[in-house]
Structure formats: structure tokens, C-alpha cells
Amino acid sequence: MLIALNKPYGVLCQFTDRSQPPRPTLAGFGLPAGVYAAGRLDADSEGLLLLTDDGGLAHRLTDPRHKQPKTYWVQVEGVPEAAQLQALRNGVLLNDGPTLPAQVQRIDAPVLWPRDPPVRFRKRVPDAWLALTLAEGRNRQVRRMTAAVGLPTLRLVRVAMGDRRLDGLLPGQWRVLEHGPASASAPRRGR
């Protein structure tokens, strides 16, 4: 089984949390038993999270050798200059080594659901949106890459993994993409 979930902001990509007080987890969305996240999104990132009960599929989706592209819409602080975008396209040197080149372009502000809490608006500091696609997935990589070129990330939404897209799911909604030979069901809303 393969499930697409629109992970809301502030939700951990796990089913339990032992911290006090406990933080929201995937357990609150009425997902089928036996599925687990194929990859991660940080609590402060939103969007497409794939879940599966198939270990081989999870490996193919997440192993860097398979280079599954992941596409993000990234709201950044500042107005991107050509040199900053080119640096992302060339790959950025981070503290854990150079990144692979990214595909990146400026986009108009996408129509998205409101974030709770909202991104802090600053009248005197402009922001912009980028569509950024990576073929690797290091810890907080998009945030570290944009910061390295002088464009701190304000909001991060994953919209695609390979050919699987968010396609209209609202935060907390999920749908089955593959279930044996059949596919696709109506979106479901988490509790």
C-alpha cells in the first residue's frame, strides 16, 4: 500500500512522541495500521509525505542511489538574484559536504492553505517563492541550501516525490495511491 498525506505544519513524521507535552504525530490522521513514513519532513515543513507498508518500496523511494526527485515550493526571505539561483543550480557547499545540483526557478506565490501559525510578515523585508527540485535528501537540506546563498527559508512545502504529487490534498487529508493492483481512493480527512 502507498499513501499520500498532506502533512500539516507542526506534525512529527512518526506515530509516537515521548516528549512532554507530546507533540502532534501521524497517529492523529486515521491512517491504516502497519504503514510508516517513506522519508521525512521536519515538523516545520509541510506537504507531501508518502507512507507505505512495503519495505522494498520505502527503500526505492528514499535511498539516494535511486535519486527520486523531490520538489518543494519554498518561500524565502529576500529577492533572489541570478547568482544566488545559479549557486543552487550548481550545488552548494554545506558543512556535511557539497550538495548535488538542484533545479530551481522563481515562481509566483502559489495558492496554498493558510499556515497555522502564519509566517511572520515584515513590511520592510521582501520575500519570494522558488520551485526547487532535489535528487538527494539530507537533514534540513533545502533550508540549509537557501540559507547558504543568503535566502533564508520562511515556509517549505513539498509538492512532489518522483511522479507522485500533492494534487489538491488539504493539510491532514490523505489518499491511497496504490493498494495491490488497484489504485486511488477519495481523499480522507484526519481526525
N, CA, C and O atoms as a DFTB+ gen file, in Angstrom:
764 C
 N C O
     1  1       0.849      -1.166       0.000
     2  2       0.000       0.000       0.000
     3  2       0.901       1.239       0.000
     4  3       1.941       1.269       0.658
     5  1       0.483       2.244      -0.742
     6  2       1.191       3.521      -0.759
     7  2       0.159       4.624      -0.551
     8  3      -0.855       4.681      -1.247
     9  1       0.430       5.494       0.413
    10  2      -0.498       6.559       0.797
    11  2       0.202       7.905       0.656
    12  3       1.372       8.045       1.012
    13  1      -0.520       8.893       0.136
    14  2      -0.062      10.282       0.109
    15  2      -0.807      11.031       1.202
    16  3      -2.035      10.984       1.265
    17  1      -0.069      11.720       2.059
    18  2      -0.632      12.536       3.135
    19  2      -0.111      13.951       2.961
    20  3       1.067      14.150       2.662
    21  1      -0.984      14.939       3.148
    22  2      -0.529      16.321       3.240
    23  2      -0.245      16.576       4.713
    24  3      -1.152      16.842       5.502
    25  1       1.045      16.489       5.068
    26  2       1.448      16.645       6.459
    27  2       1.352      18.117       6.858
    28  3       1.990      18.972       6.243
    29  1       0.558      18.412       7.882
    30  2       0.452      19.798       8.325
    31  2       1.722      20.272       9.036
    32  3       2.528      19.470       9.507
    33  1       1.872      21.572       9.096
    34  2       2.939      22.211       9.857
    35  2       2.833      21.780      11.319
    36  3       1.736      21.712      11.874
    37  1       3.968      21.491      11.933
    38  2       3.999      21.172      13.361
    39  2       3.798      19.715      13.702
    40  3       3.863      19.350      14.876
    41  1       3.554      18.858      12.708
    42  2       3.321      17.437      12.948
    43  2       4.626      16.674      12.738
    44  3       5.336      16.902      11.759
    45  1       4.938      15.764      13.670
    46  2       6.125      14.922      13.547
    47  2       5.852      13.775      12.580
    48  3       4.723      13.291      12.496
    49  1       6.870      13.340      11.855
    50  2       6.747      12.219      10.904
    51  2       6.973      10.885      11.609
    52  3       7.787      10.069      11.180
    53  1       6.246      10.685      12.683
    54  2       6.292       9.432      13.434
    55  2       4.937       9.271      14.108
    56  3       4.129      10.199      14.139
    57  1       4.703       8.086      14.643
    58  2       3.394       7.802      15.215
    59  2       3.339       7.998      16.732
    60  3       2.251       8.025      17.308
    61  1       4.488       8.134      17.380
    62  2       4.508       8.371      18.823
    63  2       5.491       9.492      19.135
    64  3       6.412       9.768      18.367
    65  1       5.274      10.123      20.270
    66  2       6.194      11.155      20.746
    67  2       6.246      11.060      22.257
    68  3       5.225      11.179      22.935
    69  1       7.433      10.846      22.774
    70  2       7.587      10.670      24.221
    71  2       7.904      11.976      24.946
    72  3       8.050      11.981      26.168
    73  1       8.011      13.083      24.207
    74  2       8.329      14.349      24.866
    75  2       7.122      14.833      25.671
    76  3       5.992      14.406      25.431
    77  1       7.371      15.707      26.604
    78  2       6.319      16.277      27.439
    79  2       6.305      17.791      27.255
    80  3       7.340      18.419      27.476
    81  1       5.219      18.400      26.872
    82  2       3.995      17.717      26.455
    83  2       4.191      17.078      25.084
    84  3       5.027      17.538      24.305
    85  1       3.436      16.026      24.777
    86  2       3.580      15.369      23.476
    87  2       3.191      16.305      22.333
    88  3       2.282      17.125      22.458
    89  1       3.895      16.160      21.234
    90  2       3.616      16.965      20.035
    91  2       2.725      16.166      19.093
    92  3       2.651      14.942      19.209
    93  1       2.040      16.839      18.155
    94  2       1.189      16.115      17.203
    95  2       2.027      15.159      16.356
    96  3       3.142      15.485      15.950
    97  1       1.472      13.974      16.094
    98  2       2.145      12.947      15.297
    99  2       1.204      12.439      14.207
   100  3       0.059      12.878      14.099
   101  1       1.709      11.510      13.408
   102  2       0.907      10.890      12.350
   103  2      -0.251      10.059      12.897
   104  3      -1.179       9.730      12.159
   105  1      -0.205       9.719      14.182
   106  2      -1.269       8.911      14.784
   107  2      -2.617       9.624      14.752
   108  3      -3.653       8.972      14.889
   109  1      -2.632      10.930      14.577
   110  2      -3.881      11.685      14.620
   111  2      -4.641      11.770      13.311
   112  3      -5.590      12.548      13.209
   113  1      -4.252      10.987      12.293
   114  2      -4.866      11.159      10.978
   115  2      -5.641       9.943      10.484
   116  3      -6.037       9.902       9.319
   117  1      -5.862       8.967      11.333
   118  2      -6.671       7.816      10.951
   119  2      -6.069       6.976       9.841
   120  3      -6.798       6.395       9.037
   121  1      -4.754       6.905       9.789
   122  2      -4.070       6.129       8.749
   123  2      -4.202       4.636       9.031
   124  3      -4.359       4.240      10.186
   125  1      -4.140       3.797       7.990
   126  2      -4.236       2.351       8.204
   127  2      -3.087       1.831       9.067
   128  3      -1.988       2.386       9.049
   129  1      -3.344       0.785       9.808
   130  2      -2.309       0.155      10.632
   131  2      -1.211      -0.413       9.733
   132  3      -1.477      -0.872       8.622
   133  1       0.001      -0.375      10.223
   134  2       1.115      -1.025       9.529
   135  2       1.846      -0.160       8.518
   136  3       2.826      -0.619       7.931
   137  1       1.411       1.072       8.292
   138  2       2.135       1.939       7.373
   139  2       3.114       2.801       8.162
   140  3       2.911       3.072       9.345
   141  1       4.172       3.222       7.492
   142  2       5.152       4.104       8.110
   143  2       5.672       5.050       7.044
   144  3       5.544       4.789       5.848
   145  1       6.257       6.143       7.486
   146  2       6.721       7.184       6.561
   147  2       7.891       6.679       5.724
   148  3       8.837       6.087       6.243
   149  1       7.806       6.927       4.419
   150  2       8.909       6.650       3.498
   151  2       9.619       7.979       3.285
   152  3       9.326       8.712       2.341
   153  1      10.560       8.278       4.180
   154  2      11.220       9.566       4.171
   155  2      10.656      10.434       5.278
   156  3       9.792      10.011       6.045
   157  1      11.156      11.639       5.344
   158  2      10.779      12.526       6.431
   159  2      10.492      13.927       5.912
   160  3      10.966      14.329       4.849
   161  1       9.722      14.640       6.671
   162  2       9.575      16.089       6.565
   163  2       9.704      16.603       7.990
   164  3       9.071      16.072       8.901
   165  1      10.512      17.621       8.186
   166  2      10.657      18.191       9.516
   167  2       9.310      18.697      10.007
   168  3       8.405      18.950       9.212
   169  1       9.182      18.842      11.313
   170  2       7.927      19.329      11.891
   171  2       7.549      20.688      11.324
   172  3       6.363      20.983      11.176
   173  1       8.538      21.526      11.001
   174  2       8.229      22.860      10.492
   175  2       8.131      22.914       8.969
   176  3       8.115      23.999       8.387
   177  1       8.066      21.755       8.325
   178  2       7.821      21.673       6.884
   179  2       6.451      21.043       6.663
   180  3       5.933      20.331       7.523
   181  1       5.880      21.315       5.511
   182  2       4.527      20.859       5.207
   183  2       4.528      20.091       3.895
   184  3       5.515      20.088       3.159
   185  1       3.407      19.441       3.617
   186  2       3.194      18.901       2.282
   187  2       3.281      17.402       2.182
   188  3       3.038      16.677       3.147
   189  1       3.634      16.944       0.986
   190  2       3.544      15.537       0.615
   191  2       4.458      14.651       1.443
   192  3       5.676      14.827       1.469
   193  1       3.839      13.699       2.114
   194  2       4.551      12.645       2.822
   195  2       3.981      11.335       2.319
   196  3       2.767      11.133       2.331
   197  1       4.860      10.442       1.875
   198  2       4.417       9.129       1.429
   199  2       4.577       8.141       2.574
   200  3       5.577       8.154       3.292
   201  1       3.570       7.281       2.733
   202  2       3.598       6.238       3.756
   203  2       3.333       4.905       3.074
   204  3       2.568       4.833       2.113
   205  1       3.965       3.854       3.573
   206  2       3.800       2.544       2.959
   207  2       3.939       1.443       3.998
   208  3       4.483       1.650       5.083
   209  1       3.433       0.269       3.640
   210  2       3.645      -0.927       4.445
   211  2       4.618      -1.879       3.737
   212  3       4.793      -3.022       4.160
   213  1       5.245      -1.403       2.664
   214  2       6.145      -2.204       1.824
   215  2       7.586      -1.696       1.996
   216  3       7.932      -0.624       1.499
   217  1       8.414      -2.465       2.698
   218  2       9.795      -2.055       2.961
   219  2      10.603      -1.844       1.699
   220  3      11.403      -0.911       1.634
   221  1      10.415      -2.695       0.684
   222  2      11.138      -2.536      -0.580
   223  2      10.770      -1.242      -1.286
   224  3      11.637      -0.557      -1.828
   225  1       9.502      -0.911      -1.280
   226  2       9.054       0.341      -1.895
   227  2       9.606       1.535      -1.116
   228  3      10.058       2.511      -1.715
   229  1       9.572       1.462       0.202
   230  2      10.118       2.552       1.021
   231  2      11.591       2.767       0.678
   232  3      12.043       3.907       0.575
   233  1      12.337       1.685       0.504
   234  2      13.753       1.785       0.152
   235  2      13.926       2.462      -1.216
   236  3      14.772       3.343      -1.368
   237  1      13.141       2.058      -2.191
   238  2      13.248       2.658      -3.532
   239  2      12.887       4.146      -3.518
   240  3      13.453       4.935      -4.273
   241  1      11.953       4.517      -2.665
   242  2      11.535       5.922      -2.590
   243  2      12.549       6.803      -1.882
   244  3      12.635       7.996      -2.172
   245  1      13.318       6.238      -0.958
   246  2      14.165       7.071      -0.104
   247  2      15.658       6.888      -0.300
   248  3      16.424       7.782       0.059
   249  1      16.104       5.777      -0.850
   250  2      17.539       5.535      -0.988
   251  2      18.146       6.497      -1.998
   252  3      17.658       6.593      -3.124
   253  1      19.212       7.219      -1.613
   254  2      19.819       8.208      -2.519
   255  2      20.285       7.614      -3.852
   256  3      20.364       8.333      -4.848
   257  1      20.591       6.324      -3.884
   258  2      21.042       5.720      -5.145
   259  2      19.931       5.708      -6.192
   260  3      20.214       5.638      -7.388
   261  1      18.684       5.773      -5.765
   262  2      17.556       5.784      -6.708
   263  2      17.220       7.190      -7.179
   264  3      16.458       7.361      -8.131
   265  1      17.783       8.198      -6.519
   266  2      17.666       9.600      -6.922
   267  2      16.239      10.017      -7.287
   268  3      16.007      10.614      -8.338
   269  1      15.294       9.698      -6.414
   270  2      13.915      10.151      -6.610
   271  2      13.859      11.667      -6.447
   272  3      14.161      12.169      -5.365
   273  1      13.484      12.410      -7.481
   274  2      13.422      13.870      -7.314
   275  2      12.298      14.264      -6.353
   276  3      11.212      13.683      -6.352
   277  1      12.600      15.257      -5.550
   278  2      11.621      15.808      -4.611
   279  2      11.495      17.294      -4.919
   280  3      12.494      18.013      -4.971
   281  1      10.260      17.750      -5.121
   282  2      10.028      19.144      -5.495
   283  2       9.352      19.882      -4.345
   284  3       8.391      19.398      -3.746
   285  1       9.880      21.058      -4.060
   286  2       9.409      21.897      -2.960
   287  2       9.049      23.275      -3.485
   288  3       9.677      23.786      -4.412
   289  1       8.029      23.870      -2.880
   290  2       7.781      25.294      -3.038
   291  2       8.339      25.945      -1.788
   292  3       7.968      25.590      -0.669
   293  1       9.237      26.907      -1.990
   294  2       9.988      27.484      -0.885
   295  2       9.787      28.993      -0.863
   296  3      10.131      29.687      -1.819
   297  1       9.236      29.487       0.219
   298  2       9.145      30.930       0.418
   299  2      10.430      31.360       1.112
   300  3      10.759      30.864       2.190
   301  1      11.153      32.282       0.490
   302  2      12.430      32.733       1.033
   303  2      12.366      34.205       1.369
   304  3      11.587      34.965       0.793
   305  1      13.204      34.591       2.318
   306  2      13.336      35.992       2.683
   307  2      14.316      36.641       1.719
   308  3      15.429      36.152       1.526
   309  1      13.897      37.740       1.120
   310  2      14.747      38.438       0.175
   311  2      14.284      38.215      -1.254
   312  3      13.372      37.432      -1.519
   313  1      14.934      38.923      -2.166
   314  2      14.641      38.802      -3.587
   315  2      15.805      38.061      -4.242
   316  3      16.915      38.592      -4.288
   317  1      15.581      36.863      -4.743
   318  2      16.681      36.075      -5.307
   319  2      17.328      36.770      -6.502
   320  3      16.651      37.248      -7.413
   321  1      18.638      36.810      -6.469
   322  2      19.408      37.330      -7.598
   323  2      19.858      36.156      -8.444
   324  3      19.886      35.016      -7.981
   325  1      20.210      36.444      -9.690
   326  2      20.623      35.396     -10.631
   327  2      21.776      34.566     -10.064
   328  3      21.790      33.345     -10.222
   329  1      22.732      35.207      -9.411
   330  2      23.896      34.490      -8.871
   331  2      23.484      33.519      -7.758
   332  3      24.050      32.432      -7.644
   333  1      22.504      33.908      -6.940
   334  2      22.036      33.016      -5.873
   335  2      21.342      31.791      -6.458
   336  3      21.560      30.670      -5.998
   337  1      20.504      32.006      -7.473
   338  2      19.819      30.878      -8.114
   339  2      20.828      29.969      -8.799
   340  3      20.700      28.746      -8.746
   341  1      21.834      30.562      -9.445
   342  2      22.852      29.753     -10.119
   343  2      23.660      28.931      -9.113
   344  3      24.031      27.792      -9.396
   345  1      23.929      29.501      -7.953
   346  2      24.648      28.755      -6.913
   347  2      23.850      27.514      -6.505
   348  3      24.428      26.442      -6.322
   349  1      22.535      27.648      -6.362
   350  2      21.698      26.484      -6.038
   351  2      21.731      25.472      -7.173
   352  3      21.767      24.266      -6.931
   353  1      21.717      25.957      -8.409
   354  2      21.760      25.059      -9.574
   355  2      23.092      24.315      -9.669
   356  3      23.145      23.188     -10.161
   357  1      24.163      24.950      -9.196
   358  2      25.484      24.328      -9.265
   359  2      25.726      23.350      -8.124
   360  3      26.584      22.473      -8.228
   361  1      24.976      23.495      -7.038
   362  2      25.246      22.736      -5.825
   363  2      25.927      23.651      -4.832
   364  3      26.741      24.494      -5.209
   365  1      25.599      23.487      -3.571
   366  2      26.064      24.375      -2.512
   367  2      26.946      23.577      -1.558
   368  3      26.654      22.418      -1.262
   369  1      28.015      24.187      -1.081
   370  2      28.866      23.544      -0.088
   371  2      28.254      23.749       1.292
   372  3      28.147      24.879       1.768
   373  1      27.854      22.653       1.933
   374  2      27.312      22.689       3.287
   375  2      28.343      22.097       4.239
   376  3      29.373      21.588       3.797
   377  1      28.076      22.158       5.539
   378  2      29.046      21.641       6.498
   379  2      29.244      20.131       6.385
   380  3      30.251      19.616       6.871
   381  1      28.320      19.408       5.761
   382  2      28.486      17.965       5.555
   383  2      28.849      17.642       4.102
   384  3      28.664      16.512       3.651
   385  1      29.363      18.627       3.378
   386  2      29.841      18.406       2.012
   387  2      28.985      19.084       0.977
   388  3      27.943      19.654       1.298
   389  1      29.423      19.024      -0.281
   390  2      28.678      19.681      -1.347
   391  2      27.374      18.938      -1.664
   392  3      27.300      17.713      -1.574
   393  1      26.359      19.707      -2.035
   394  2      25.096      19.108      -2.465
   395  2      25.162      18.825      -3.956
   396  3      25.998      19.381      -4.669
   397  1      24.295      17.975      -4.410
   398  2      24.126      17.801      -5.845
   399  2      23.450      19.045      -6.404
   400  3      22.780      19.763      -5.662
   401  1      23.611      19.315      -7.688
   402  2      22.911      20.457      -8.275
   403  2      21.392      20.317      -8.104
   404  3      20.848      19.213      -8.126
   405  1      20.733      21.450      -7.937
   406  2      19.277      21.483      -7.806
   407  2      18.689      22.167      -9.029
   408  3      19.339      22.995      -9.667
   409  1      17.464      21.813      -9.344
   410  2      16.707      22.576     -10.329
   411  2      15.961      23.638      -9.537
   412  3      15.309      23.325      -8.541
   413  1      16.050      24.894      -9.973
   414  2      15.400      25.959      -9.219
   415  2      14.952      27.061     -10.158
   416  3      15.636      27.403     -11.122
   417  1      13.788      27.606      -9.852
   418  2      13.297      28.763     -10.589
   419  2      12.369      29.557      -9.689
   420  3      11.748      29.007      -8.780
   421  1      12.279      30.858      -9.949
   422  2      11.317      31.695      -9.239
   423  2       9.925      31.368      -9.742
   424  3       9.734      31.093     -10.927
   425  1       8.952      31.398      -8.843
   426  2       7.557      31.192      -9.215
   427  2       6.714      32.266      -8.548
   428  3       7.131      32.890      -7.572
   429  1       5.518      32.471      -9.093
   430  2       4.556      33.333      -8.427
   431  2       4.133      32.658      -7.123
   432  3       4.207      31.435      -7.004
   433  1       3.700      33.434      -6.168
   434  2       3.239      32.871      -4.901
   435  2       2.128      31.863      -5.183
   436  3       1.106      32.219      -5.769
   437  1       2.321      30.606      -4.771
   438  2       1.289      29.597      -5.040
   439  2       0.061      29.809      -4.158
   440  3       0.136      30.431      -3.098
   441  1      -1.055      29.285      -4.615
   442  2      -2.272      29.315      -3.811
   443  2      -2.190      28.133      -2.856
   444  3      -2.283      26.976      -3.267
   445  1      -2.014      28.439      -1.584
   446  2      -1.875      27.413      -0.551
   447  2      -2.862      27.674       0.575
   448  3      -3.438      28.757       0.680
   449  1      -3.042      26.683       1.394
   450  2      -3.838      26.796       2.600
   451  2      -3.103      27.725       3.572
   452  3      -1.881      27.850       3.498
   453  1      -3.832      28.375       4.479
   454  2      -3.165      29.202       5.486
   455  2      -2.337      28.317       6.417
   456  3      -2.749      27.209       6.762
   457  1      -1.197      28.801       6.811
   458  2      -0.379      28.057       7.765
   459  2      -0.714      28.520       9.170
   460  3      -0.952      29.705       9.403
   461  1      -0.732      27.579      10.105
   462  2      -1.005      27.888      11.498
   463  2       0.175      27.412      12.347
   464  3       0.357      26.205      12.506
   465  1       0.980      28.325      12.895
   466  2       0.852      29.777      12.858
   467  2       1.315      30.336      11.518
   468  3       2.093      29.695      10.811
   469  1       0.839      31.525      11.169
   470  2       1.236      32.112       9.887
   471  2       2.718      32.498       9.885
   472  3       3.323      32.720      10.933
   473  1       3.281      32.570       8.676
   474  2       4.650      33.061       8.520
   475  2       4.654      34.530       8.914
   476  3       3.763      35.288       8.531
   477  1       5.657      34.922       9.680
   478  2       5.743      36.318      10.135
   479  2       5.944      37.243       8.940
   480  3       6.876      37.069       8.155
   481  1       5.071      38.214       8.815
   482  2       5.158      39.191       7.727
   483  2       5.940      40.398       8.208
   484  3       5.671      40.947       9.277
   485  1       6.921      40.805       7.395
   486  2       7.695      42.005       7.724
   487  2       7.593      42.962       6.548
   488  3       8.012      42.657       5.432
   489  1       7.031      44.115       6.825
   490  2       6.733      45.105       5.789
   491  2       7.968      45.512       4.990
   492  3       7.883      45.714       3.778
   493  1       9.099      45.631       5.653
   494  2      10.314      46.147       5.016
   495  2      11.221      45.059       4.450
   496  3      12.255      45.366       3.856
   497  1      10.850      43.797       4.626
   498  2      11.687      42.703       4.124
   499  2      10.891      41.945       3.065
   500  3       9.900      41.290       3.390
   501  1      11.316      42.025       1.799
   502  2      10.584      41.324       0.746
   503  2      10.802      39.813       0.845
   504  3      11.762      39.337       1.452
   505  1       9.892      39.093       0.237
   506  2      10.076      37.649       0.142
   507  2       9.735      37.211      -1.277
   508  3       9.189      37.984      -2.064
   509  1      10.061      35.975      -1.588
   510  2       9.820      35.420      -2.922
   511  2       9.607      33.920      -2.785
   512  3       9.916      33.323      -1.753
   513  1       9.072      33.323      -3.851
   514  2       8.845      31.877      -3.883
   515  2       9.726      31.239      -4.946
   516  3       9.937      31.797      -6.023
   517  1      10.235      30.057      -4.618
   518  2      11.033      29.257      -5.539
   519  2      10.402      27.883      -5.671
   520  3       9.799      27.375      -4.725
   521  1      10.542      27.284      -6.842
   522  2      10.280      25.855      -7.020
   523  2      11.659      25.219      -7.082
   524  3      12.459      25.545      -7.958
   525  1      11.941      24.307      -6.148
   526  2      13.271      23.717      -6.029
   527  2      13.138      22.206      -6.034
   528  3      12.365      21.646      -5.257
   529  1      13.893      21.537      -6.911
   530  2      13.852      20.082      -7.010
   531  2      15.227      19.520      -6.704
   532  3      16.229      19.947      -7.278
   533  1      15.266      18.551      -5.788
   534  2      16.490      17.881      -5.362
   535  2      16.436      16.408      -5.719
   536  3      15.359      15.823      -5.836
   537  1      17.614      15.811      -5.892
   538  2      17.698      14.369      -6.112
   539  2      18.380      13.688      -4.931
   540  3      18.827      12.547      -5.044
   541  1      18.461      14.375      -3.812
   542  2      19.009      13.798      -2.584
   543  2      18.174      14.324      -1.432
   544  3      17.322      15.188      -1.637
   545  1      18.395      13.832      -0.241
   546  2      17.559      14.253       0.865
   547  2      18.289      14.258       2.188
   548  3      18.069      13.385       3.028
   549  1      19.144      15.222       2.375
   550  2      19.844      15.358       3.655
   551  2      18.956      16.063       4.678
   552  3      17.938      16.664       4.337
   553  1      19.367      15.972       5.926
   554  2      18.640      16.616       7.007
   555  2      18.552      18.122       6.769
   556  3      19.572      18.800       6.642
   557  1      17.330      18.635       6.710
   558  2      17.037      20.073       6.546
   559  2      17.782      20.684       5.362
   560  3      18.199      21.841       5.411
   561  1      17.944      19.906       4.310
   562  2      18.777      20.316       3.189
   563  2      18.292      21.582       2.488
   564  3      19.095      22.481       2.236
   565  1      17.018      21.679       2.171
   566  2      16.530      22.857       1.454
   567  2      16.778      24.104       2.290
   568  3      17.260      25.109       1.766
   569  1      16.462      24.059       3.559
   570  2      16.675      25.214       4.436
   571  2      18.157      25.592       4.495
   572  3      18.503      26.772       4.451
   573  1      19.020      24.594       4.594
   574  2      20.456      24.886       4.678
   575  2      20.982      25.434       3.350
   576  3      21.848      26.309       3.343
   577  1      20.467      24.927       2.230
   578  2      20.922      25.410       0.916
   579  2      20.507      26.863       0.695
   580  3      21.317      27.688       0.272
   581  1      19.243      27.173       0.981
   582  2      18.808      28.557       0.741
   583  2      19.518      29.521       1.690
   584  3      19.856      30.637       1.295
   585  1      19.748      29.104       2.931
   586  2      20.479      29.959       3.871
   587  2      21.915      30.180       3.390
   588  3      22.453      31.278       3.530
   589  1      22.535      29.143       2.825
   590  2      23.924      29.248       2.370
   591  2      24.091      30.272       1.253
   592  3      25.172      30.839       1.090
   593  1      23.030      30.515       0.484
   594  2      23.124      31.517      -0.594
   595  2      22.488      32.846      -0.193
   596  3      22.304      33.727      -1.033
   597  1      22.151      32.992       1.096
   598  2      21.629      34.266       1.593
   599  2      20.138      34.457       1.441
   600  3      19.657      35.590       1.427
   601  1      19.386      33.350       1.326
   602  2      17.928      33.421       1.185
   603  2      17.280      32.499       2.221
   604  3      16.879      31.386       1.881
   605  1      17.169      32.938       3.472
   606  2      16.599      32.059       4.493
   607  2      15.174      31.617       4.144
   608  3      14.372      32.399       3.635
   609  1      14.885      30.358       4.426
   610  2      13.555      29.798       4.161
   611  2      12.569      30.251       5.232
   612  3      12.845      30.172       6.430
   613  1      11.411      30.728       4.770
   614  2      10.316      31.114       5.653
   615  2       9.236      30.036       5.718
   616  3       8.664      29.782       6.778
   617  1       8.965      29.411       4.579
   618  2       7.940      28.359       4.503
   619  2       8.397      27.341       3.479
   620  3       8.933      27.696       2.429
   621  1       8.178      26.057       3.794
   622  2       8.649      24.970       2.939
   623  2       7.530      23.950       2.773
   624  3       7.050      23.373       3.749
   625  1       7.117      23.735       1.516
   626  2       6.022      22.812       1.207
   627  2       6.505      21.832       0.140
   628  3       6.843      22.242      -0.970
   629  1       6.539      20.537       0.470
   630  2       6.888      19.528      -0.538
   631  2       5.636      19.229      -1.353
   632  3       4.589      18.890      -0.801
   633  1       5.755      19.359      -2.676
   634  2       4.602      19.161      -3.547
   635  2       4.702      17.899      -4.395
   636  3       3.702      17.464      -4.964
   637  1       5.910      17.293      -4.492
   638  2       6.047      16.082      -5.312
   639  2       7.234      15.261      -4.858
   640  3       8.239      15.792      -4.385
   641  1       7.096      13.943      -5.012
   642  2       8.194      12.983      -4.871
   643  2       8.109      12.086      -6.094
   644  3       7.167      11.306      -6.232
   645  1       9.096      12.196      -6.984
   646  2       9.016      11.476      -8.243
   647  2       7.787      11.952      -8.995
   648  3       7.580      13.156      -9.148
   649  1       6.969      11.018      -9.467
   650  2       5.759      11.403     -10.208
   651  2       4.520      11.460      -9.303
   652  3       3.401      11.619      -9.790
   653  1       4.718      11.334      -8.020
   654  2       3.603      11.411      -7.067
   655  2       3.495      12.839      -6.557
   656  3       4.472      13.423      -6.088
   657  1       2.274      13.399      -6.657
   658  2       2.071      14.824      -6.341
   659  2       1.025      14.997      -5.242
   660  3       0.227      14.099      -4.972
   661  1       1.050      16.155      -4.627
   662  2       0.089      16.503      -3.590
   663  2      -1.325      16.596      -4.158
   664  3      -2.279      16.153      -3.519
   665  1      -1.463      17.162      -5.341
   666  2      -2.722      17.195      -6.100
   667  2      -3.978      17.444      -5.275
   668  3      -4.857      16.584      -5.200
   669  1      -4.062      18.606      -4.665
   670  2      -5.313      19.036      -4.051
   671  2      -5.589      18.544      -2.650
   672  3      -6.618      18.908      -2.080
   673  1      -4.721      17.730      -2.063
   674  2      -4.950      17.317      -0.680
   675  2      -4.748      18.514       0.244
   676  3      -3.761      19.240       0.119
   677  1      -5.659      18.715       1.150
   678  2      -5.526      19.755       2.154
   679  2      -4.762      19.197       3.349
   680  3      -4.650      17.979       3.483
   681  1      -4.232      20.055       4.224
   682  2      -3.497      19.558       5.387
   683  2      -4.328      18.550       6.181
   684  3      -5.485      18.799       6.519
   685  1      -3.708      17.410       6.468
   686  2      -4.367      16.352       7.223
   687  2      -5.122      15.355       6.361
   688  3      -5.507      14.293       6.850
   689  1      -5.344      15.670       5.094
   690  2      -6.025      14.719       4.202
   691  2      -5.015      13.737       3.636
   692  3      -3.835      14.052       3.485
   693  1      -5.504      12.530       3.324
   694  2      -4.664      11.516       2.701
   695  2      -5.497      10.691       1.732
   696  3      -6.725      10.659       1.807
   697  1      -4.795      10.023       0.819
   698  2      -5.459       9.116      -0.119
   699  2      -4.519       7.963      -0.419
   700  3      -3.297       8.100      -0.347
   701  1      -5.110       6.823      -0.759
   702  2      -4.345       5.649      -1.161
   703  2      -3.964       5.828      -2.625
   704  3      -4.825       6.040      -3.479
   705  1      -2.665       5.739      -2.907
   706  2      -2.179       5.835      -4.289
   707  2      -2.094       4.464      -4.935
   708  3      -2.431       4.293      -6.106
   709  1      -1.645       3.499      -4.167
   710  2      -1.512       2.127      -4.669
   711  2      -1.939       1.183      -3.556
   712  3      -1.518       1.323      -2.408
   713  1      -2.771       0.230      -3.910
   714  2      -3.191      -0.792      -2.957
   715  2      -3.277      -2.088      -3.719
   716  3      -4.322      -2.411      -4.282
   717  1      -2.189      -2.837      -3.746
   718  2      -2.167      -4.020      -4.595
   719  2      -2.308      -3.561      -6.035
   720  3      -1.671      -2.582      -6.424
   721  1      -3.120      -4.234      -6.839
   722  2      -3.267      -3.849      -8.235
   723  2      -4.178      -2.640      -8.450
   724  3      -4.107      -2.003      -9.502
   725  1      -5.032      -2.310      -7.480
   726  2      -5.945      -1.165      -7.638
   727  2      -5.235       0.102      -7.203
   728  3      -4.168       0.047      -6.591
   729  1      -5.827       1.238      -7.521
   730  2      -5.231       2.496      -7.076
   731  2      -6.289       3.543      -6.859
   732  3      -7.404       3.448      -7.373
   733  1      -5.921       4.543      -6.088
   734  2      -6.650       5.790      -5.864
   735  2      -7.992       5.621      -5.173
   736  3      -8.853       4.846      -5.590
   737  1      -8.122       6.359      -4.132
   738  2      -9.421       6.478      -3.464
   739  2      -9.616       7.950      -3.147
   740  3      -8.701       8.755      -3.317
   741  1     -10.778       8.292      -2.700
   742  2     -11.071       9.687      -2.371
   743  2     -10.214      10.156      -1.218
   744  3      -9.849       9.353      -0.359
   745  1      -9.879      11.452      -1.175
   746  2      -9.115      11.961      -0.026
   747  2      -9.877      11.760       1.265
   748  3     -11.106      11.830       1.300
   749  1      -9.119      11.505       2.337
   750  2      -9.714      11.352       3.662
   751  2      -9.149      12.412       4.563
   752  3      -7.999      12.826       4.416
   753  1      -9.934      12.834       5.466
   754  2      -9.529      13.888       6.404
   755  2      -9.130      13.221       7.715
   756  3      -9.849      12.371       8.241
   757  1      -7.975      13.621       8.227
   758  2      -7.540      13.118       9.537
   759  2      -8.441      13.634      10.629
   760  3      -9.211      14.574      10.432
   761  1      -8.337      13.011      11.775
   762  2      -9.162      13.419      12.925
   763  2      -8.722      14.734      13.478
   764  3      -9.305      15.224      14.445
